[in-house]
Each structure stands twice: as C-alpha cells, then as structure tokens.
Amino acid sequence: MKHLIIAAAVFWALFQVTGMFWSAKGALPSGGFARLSEGPQLFINNPYHNGYFYLFGLTAAAPLDPAKAGYEIWVEEFSGSHHAGNVENRPSRSELSFTISPEFSSPSWESDEPLTEFRKQQASLRAATGEHQILIARYERWLGMPFEDWGFSHRVTPRYQAIMAVHRLYISEGFSLGITEGLDRLNREFQFWRVVLREAKTIDTKMFSQILISDDLSLLSRILAKPTVDKAFLTMGLQLTLPLSGSEHSLRWPIRNQLALAVKEGRAGRIMKDSRSEQAKADEEWLLTSANLPLQAFDRIEHPPARTWFGLTLQSAQAWETYAAYYDALISASENGAKRLPAMHEVTGTLQRGMIENLLNPYPVAPDWETFHRKLMETDTRLRLASLQIQLRRPSAQTAVPTRLAQVGSQYFDPFSGLPMLWSPTQQKLYSVGKDRLDDGGDPTFDISVPAIVVATQTAPKEMGQSFRSPRSTRQ
C-alpha cells in the first residue's frame, strides 16, 4: 500500500510538472498580459513633423534640420549602430552638437529674487542668447509642434541636459526683456510640458517632463513669495497651477512600455540595456539625479525575467495573468488619485496559481513603481501649493488661514494625506506632509513647503499667535 501511495504521488508530481512545461514551452504572453504589452496607436505619420524627434536634434549643427537629424539619431540608437562610434560624431553629421551648459543660468534662476537677477544680468543674458539664438528659436518652434512619444518599446532618450539648459535660457531671456514677454514664454512652455507629461509613453519622458514642470514651479513659487507681485502673475498663475489630471498622473503607458520591453528582449534584456551608448547611460544618470530618484529606480521597474530550466520557460499562462492583474491594479490606482499603489500580494492573493509554480516561486518579484508614483504626487503637491500661494493673496473676511485652506476645495488638499494643506504662522509657510506623511512643521527636509503672503481684511490676534497643527501624526 505504501509503495502504491508513493507511486501515485510521484505520478501526480510528474503530471503537474509536465503540464506546467507544456503550458509554458514556447508560450508567449497571451490574454491580459499580451493586451498590456501592445503599443499605442500612432497618429503622426511623418516623423519630421513630430516634436518628439525635434528634441533629439535640438542641438544639431546650424545647417541641419533638427527633426531630420533627431530622427536619424533615434534610428541609429535603436538599431544599435552606435556601436561603431558615438552617433554625435558620425562623419555624416560633423559638428552635430552645440555646447551649452545649464550651470550658466543657475545663479539667477535659483535666486530668491529671480526677476531682479534677470534684469541685472540683462547684458550677460543677451550675450548668451546671442551665442545660442538658434537654440532659442528652435525651442520656440518646438513649443508649437505636435508631440507624440514614439519611445514605446525603445531604449532611446534625447540629450536631457542640453534641453534643460535651453529651457532655462529661453525663460531667462524672456524675463530679462520684460514681465509680459517672460510670462508669455513661461505660459507657453509650462502648458506644453504638461502635454508631454500627459502623452508620455515611457517613464523617461514622464520623469523628464515633471522635472521641467517642477523647475518652472520652483521659479514661480519664489516670485509669488514676494510682498509685491505683478497682477499678471496672479491671473496667469491660477491657469498654470491646476492640479494634475488623471491622464497626467497616469502610469498606464510607462508600465505597458516596460512589459513590451520584457517581451521583446527576453533573457537578452540586460545585455541590450547595458549595450547602450555612453551618452545614453549618462543621460539616464542625469535624469535620476535631477529627479532625486534612487540610482536603481529604473532597474527596479524592469519586469522580472522568466525562470528557465533545461531551456524550458517556467512562466505559465497563470503567471502571465497574475502579473497582468497586478499591472492593471497599478494603472487603475495611478489614474484614480490613490495615495499609494497596491502591493503585489494584495492583488495576487486573490488569484490561483499552480502548486508547482507556487513552490518554485512562492513570492513573485514585484516591480517597484511606487517611487515614480510618489514623484508625480510631489509634482501635483507643488502645483497645488503654488495655486494656494495665489489664492491666499486675495483679500478675505475669513482670517483663519487653516479655515481658508479647508474651504478652497478638496482639489487643493494635500495629495499625501487627503486633508487640507498645513500653515505655519511663525514661518509664514504653506506645506504638505510629504511622502513620509508626517507633520514636521514645514521642515523642507521632510515636508514640501513654500513661503506665502496672506491677505485678510481682519486679523485675529489669538490665531496669529498660535501654530496650527492637524490631528495627524507628528515626527517624534
């Protein structure tokens, strides 16, 4: 009897393993996973008319068409022909790149009195813009072009540092010429980068657009913190600082892009990623540093490679569908204003997987998208704080700032807590609790804060002498 039971157990185990192998052997993702890895429909037929490729060729030599040069760079990087040499030094495009550094505009841009500094440095700015006038003209043209992100299932990126430098030069020159010109440029640029944020199909494009938006927001917030502000800033600022929409906050296409890369590259994914040009690797490193992201952030969202045994893939159809359900949950949470993304066990715990698969992989590796979700929440928070800076400058019969912050509506509440933003009367700061969700009194190390000018018709002495604290947790 004992031998019969052992034989039955062995037969059952062989049946399970054989079934799993047959379901996985040569199997490609199907069902929900295959749907998620499908690319977006493209609407711009001519790549030379697409602002996406214009960015790649923004710093091309003067005689060249930036869109055409950018498309060639993109194709060469994608095809791997950069292994024969740096694409920026190919004989067909001699002297391709202008040399421009974002550091030259940093002192005036990051000053507490940026408008004053722009006017003081009018001569030096004009000298810089004269030298790089072609870049400013190209950037202005780019702001009027249609934009469609063609980066889906590609590991190719433009030269982020150069674009950042041109962006600052463009805005700085505008304000050196006058408030009206500066505001017009800020408005055009800000609106367009929000289009890029919404249309982004890769996490690289998503993060870079939020870096540019945050850079403009930082400038705007410092201007709004001054006692005297041109009314044009207050009028236009409210239009620029609307909270992020669901599509702007969405991680739908960046997530789907990672799945498409995983399916296309398979086990060769790491080799293909590591074989990129040195310029591409440097651009990625700059992007991570500028966005204040962990150095391994992009690696942590790579879809886990399938386990193999004797050349057979152990990724069953059930595993594909488990991941598909998880990614669907992530996408839904990112678009619906969730304070955090769901953990994988919260989704996979409700799904059935094969017994052998559970033994081989009891805890499926979950890509970490929470870091990027929080980064977008921070951008949304800065938008809301800048808008509140403007709203608090309006005369109001209501003297209690916390009450005013509660009355503006939930669309301007703190995304991290779901409660009204906080106010420190001693520091004259508005602030969010930030990603740690603890009230640190506006400490910029932990909280997200901006200075604010409050206008009211009356002042209540008791309220002005007390620091308002919410009933939430505080750091010990």
FENMO-V462118 format. One record per residue. RES is the residue in one small letter. SS is DSSP state (a for helix, b for strand, c for the rest). NEAR is the number of other C-alpha atoms within 12 Angstrom. Layout:
BEGIN
res = <RES & RES>
ss = <SS & SS>
near = <NEAR & NEAR>
END
This chain:
BEGIN
res = <m & k & h & l & i & i & a & a & a & v & f & w & a & l & f & q & v & t & g & m & f & w & s & a & k & g & a & l & p & s & g & g & f & a & r & l & s & e & g & p & q & l & f & i & n & n & p & y & h & n & g & y & f & y & l & f & g & l & t & a & a & a & p & l & d & p & a & k & a & g & y & e & i & w & v & e & e & f & s & g & s & h & h & a & g & n & v & e & n & r & p & s & r & s & e & l & s & f & t & i & s & p & e & f & s & s & p & s & w & e & s & d & e & p & l & t & e & f & r & k & q & q & a & s & l & r & a & a & t & g & e & h & q & i & l & i & a & r & y & e & r & w & l & g & m & p & f & e & d & w & g & f & s & h & r & v & t & p & r & y & q & a & i & m & a & v & h & r & l & y & i & s & e & g & f & s & l & g & i & t & e & g & l & d & r & l & n & r & e & f & q & f & w & r & v & v & l & r & e & a & k & t & i & d & t & k & m & f & s & q & i & l & i & s & d & d & l & s & l & l & s & r & i & l & a & k & p & t & v & d & k & a & f & l & t & m & g & l & q & l & t & l & p & l & s & g & s & e & h & s & l & r & w & p & i & r & n & q & l & a & l & a & v & k & e & g & r & a & g & r & i & m & k & d & s & r & s & e & q & a & k & a & d & e & e & w & l & l & t & s & a & n & l & p & l & q & a & f & d & r & i & e & h & p & p & a & r & t & w & f & g & l & t & l & q & s & a & q & a & w & e & t & y & a & a & y & y & d & a & l & i & s & a & s & e & n & g & a & k & r & l & p & a & m & h & e & v & t & g & t & l & q & r & g & m & i & e & n & l & l & n & p & y & p & v & a & p & d & w & e & t & f & h & r & k & l & m & e & t & d & t & r & l & r & l & a & s & l & q & i & q & l & r & r & p & s & a & q & t & a & v & p & t & r & l & a & q & v & g & s & q & y & f & d & p & f & s & g & l & p & m & l & w & s & p & t & q & q & k & l & y & s & v & g & k & d & r & l & d & d & g & g & d & p & t & f & d & i & s & v & p & a & i & v & v & a & t & q & t & a & p & k & e & m & g & q & s & f & r & s & p & r & s & t & r & q>
ss = <c & a & a & a & a & a & a & a & a & a & a & a & a & a & a & a & a & a & a & a & a & a & a & a & c & c & c & c & c & c & a & a & a & a & a & a & c & c & c & c & c & c & c & c & c & c & a & a & a & c & a & a & a & a & a & a & c & c & c & c & c & c & c & c & c & a & a & a & a & a & a & a & a & a & a & a & a & a & a & c & a & a & a & a & c & c & a & a & a & c & a & a & a & c & c & c & c & c & c & c & c & a & a & a & a & a & a & a & a & c & c & c & c & a & a & a & a & a & a & a & c & a & a & a & a & a & a & a & a & a & a & c & a & a & a & a & a & a & a & a & a & a & c & c & c & c & c & c & c & c & c & c & c & c & c & c & c & c & c & a & a & a & a & a & a & a & a & a & a & a & a & a & a & a & a & a & a & c & a & a & a & a & a & a & a & a & a & a & a & a & a & a & a & a & a & a & a & a & a & c & c & c & a & a & a & a & a & a & a & a & a & a & a & a & a & a & a & a & a & a & a & a & a & a & c & c & c & c & c & c & a & a & a & a & a & a & a & a & a & a & c & c & c & c & c & a & a & a & a & c & c & a & a & a & a & a & a & a & a & a & a & a & a & a & a & a & a & a & a & a & a & a & a & a & c & c & c & a & a & a & a & a & a & a & a & a & a & a & a & a & c & c & c & c & c & c & c & c & a & a & a & c & c & c & c & c & c & b & b & c & c & b & b & c & c & c & a & a & a & a & a & a & a & a & a & a & a & a & a & a & a & a & a & a & a & c & c & c & c & c & c & c & c & a & a & a & a & a & c & c & c & c & c & c & a & a & a & a & a & a & c & c & c & c & c & c & c & c & c & a & a & a & a & a & a & a & a & a & a & a & a & a & a & a & a & a & a & a & a & a & a & c & c & c & c & c & c & c & c & c & a & a & a & a & a & a & a & c & c & a & a & a & c & c & c & c & c & c & c & c & c & b & b & b & c & c & c & c & b & b & b & b & c & c & c & c & c & c & b & c & c & c & c & c & c & c & c & b & b & b & b & c & c & c & c & c & c & c & c & c & a & a & a & a & c & c & c & c & c & c & c & c & c & b & c & c>
near = <7 & 8 & 9 & 10 & 11 & 12 & 13 & 14 & 14 & 15 & 15 & 16 & 19 & 16 & 17 & 22 & 27 & 20 & 21 & 31 & 27 & 19 & 25 & 28 & 24 & 18 & 23 & 27 & 33 & 24 & 20 & 24 & 32 & 25 & 23 & 32 & 33 & 27 & 28 & 24 & 13 & 17 & 14 & 18 & 13 & 18 & 29 & 27 & 25 & 30 & 37 & 39 & 38 & 41 & 47 & 44 & 41 & 46 & 43 & 40 & 27 & 22 & 16 & 25 & 25 & 37 & 32 & 28 & 35 & 37 & 34 & 32 & 40 & 36 & 24 & 27 & 34 & 27 & 20 & 24 & 20 & 25 & 19 & 17 & 17 & 24 & 37 & 34 & 18 & 20 & 12 & 16 & 25 & 18 & 18 & 28 & 30 & 25 & 22 & 29 & 22 & 25 & 17 & 23 & 31 & 23 & 20 & 31 & 37 & 27 & 19 & 22 & 24 & 33 & 35 & 24 & 25 & 35 & 24 & 20 & 25 & 25 & 17 & 21 & 31 & 25 & 16 & 28 & 31 & 18 & 18 & 31 & 23 & 26 & 36 & 33 & 24 & 31 & 36 & 28 & 25 & 33 & 31 & 21 & 26 & 26 & 35 & 32 & 41 & 39 & 37 & 34 & 31 & 34 & 40 & 41 & 45 & 43 & 40 & 39 & 34 & 31 & 37 & 39 & 33 & 40 & 45 & 41 & 44 & 43 & 42 & 46 & 43 & 31 & 33 & 32 & 26 & 20 & 28 & 20 & 19 & 32 & 35 & 26 & 33 & 37 & 31 & 30 & 34 & 36 & 30 & 30 & 37 & 38 & 32 & 38 & 40 & 33 & 34 & 36 & 40 & 40 & 47 & 42 & 43 & 40 & 46 & 39 & 40 & 44 & 37 & 36 & 40 & 36 & 31 & 41 & 39 & 31 & 37 & 43 & 40 & 33 & 38 & 39 & 34 & 26 & 18 & 19 & 24 & 21 & 19 & 21 & 34 & 28 & 20 & 28 & 35 & 29 & 22 & 35 & 38 & 27 & 33 & 33 & 23 & 23 & 27 & 36 & 44 & 38 & 45 & 38 & 41 & 44 & 45 & 38 & 40 & 42 & 39 & 33 & 33 & 34 & 31 & 26 & 24 & 26 & 20 & 16 & 27 & 20 & 11 & 23 & 28 & 17 & 23 & 31 & 31 & 22 & 26 & 32 & 24 & 18 & 27 & 36 & 26 & 27 & 36 & 28 & 20 & 25 & 33 & 22 & 28 & 22 & 18 & 19 & 27 & 30 & 25 & 20 & 32 & 31 & 37 & 28 & 28 & 35 & 23 & 21 & 15 & 9 & 13 & 20 & 28 & 34 & 37 & 39 & 32 & 29 & 42 & 40 & 27 & 36 & 42 & 32 & 31 & 36 & 40 & 31 & 28 & 38 & 31 & 24 & 26 & 36 & 27 & 24 & 33 & 25 & 29 & 31 & 33 & 27 & 24 & 27 & 20 & 16 & 23 & 29 & 19 & 12 & 20 & 21 & 27 & 26 & 20 & 25 & 33 & 24 & 15 & 21 & 21 & 17 & 17 & 28 & 23 & 29 & 29 & 29 & 38 & 31 & 30 & 38 & 41 & 33 & 38 & 46 & 44 & 40 & 44 & 40 & 42 & 46 & 44 & 42 & 48 & 47 & 39 & 48 & 45 & 42 & 33 & 37 & 31 & 23 & 18 & 20 & 17 & 22 & 23 & 31 & 42 & 31 & 22 & 31 & 34 & 23 & 21 & 24 & 19 & 19 & 27 & 36 & 34 & 42 & 39 & 36 & 31 & 25 & 28 & 35 & 48 & 47 & 45 & 34 & 27 & 17 & 23 & 28 & 34 & 46 & 50 & 47 & 41 & 35 & 30 & 21 & 29 & 28 & 36 & 28 & 35 & 32 & 25 & 20 & 17 & 21 & 33 & 40 & 39 & 39 & 37 & 36 & 32 & 37 & 24 & 20 & 15 & 16 & 18 & 15 & 11 & 12 & 21 & 22 & 15 & 18 & 21 & 30 & 24 & 25 & 12 & 19 & 15 & 18 & 15 & 7>
END
